[in-house]
Amino acid sequence: MPITKSALKKQRVDKKRTQRNIPVLGRVKSTLKAVRVKVDAEAIKNLQQALDKAAKKRLIPKRRAARLKSRAVAAAKKSKKS
């Protein structure tokens, strides 16, 4: 348990931030799963939007978002060839 006043406040703030961030990260996870199941243009568009929003809010690093978007597009190109 936190002892100091500042630690108690930090705990309250962290709880609020966590609750606010859960939906954004959940959307990233669900759209990523959707792309892995079925690669199509709509799924990739939704994934890119979710990743951009999460990166903008600094929930995931920009480079990770870029890497995941790149891999999704590469998978789409590969599936079109086959």
N, C-alpha and C positions, 0 to 999 in steps of 0.2 A: 504494500500500500504506500502511496505517496505521502510524504510527511510535510513538505513545505507547501505554502500557498501557491507558489508558481507551478509546482509539480501537479497539484490538484487541478489548477486551471488547464495545464497542458493536457491532462487526461481527459477533461471535458471537451476541449477543442479537438483532440484527436478522435474522440468518439463521433463527434459531429462530422468531421471530415471523412471519416471512414464510411459513415452512412451515405454521404453525398457521393462518394467515389465508387461504391459497390455497383450501382447500375451501369456506369460507364465501362468498368472492367468486365462486367457480366456480358455486356453487348459485344465487347471485343472477343471474349471467349466463344460466345455462341456463333458469331459470324465466322470466326476462324474454323470452327467445327463444320459449319455449313459449307464453307469453301472446300474443306478436305473431303467431305462426302460427295459433293457435286460441284464441279468447277464450271461456272457459267458467268456471264457478264454481270448479271444482277447481283450475284453473291459477292463478286469481286468489288463491285461498286460499294456495296454495303460495308464490306470489310475495310475498304480504304477510308470511308467516312468515319467508321468507328475508331480506326487507328489514328487518324488525324485528330479527332476530338480528344482521345486519350493522351496523345503526345502534346497537344496544346495545353492540356491541364497538368502536364508533367507527371502523369500516372505511369507512363512508360517512356523510356528514352526515345528521342527522335530517330536515332539510328536503328533501333529495334523495329520501330514502325516502318521505316523505309525498307528494311530487310524483309519483313513479313509481306509487305506489299509487292516487292520485287519477286519473291518466291511464288506468290499467288498468281501473278501475271505469267511467270515462266511456266507454271503448271498448266495454266489455261492454254498457252501456246503449244505445249507438249501434247495435251489431250486433243487439240485440233489436228495435229499431225497424224496421230494414231488412228 
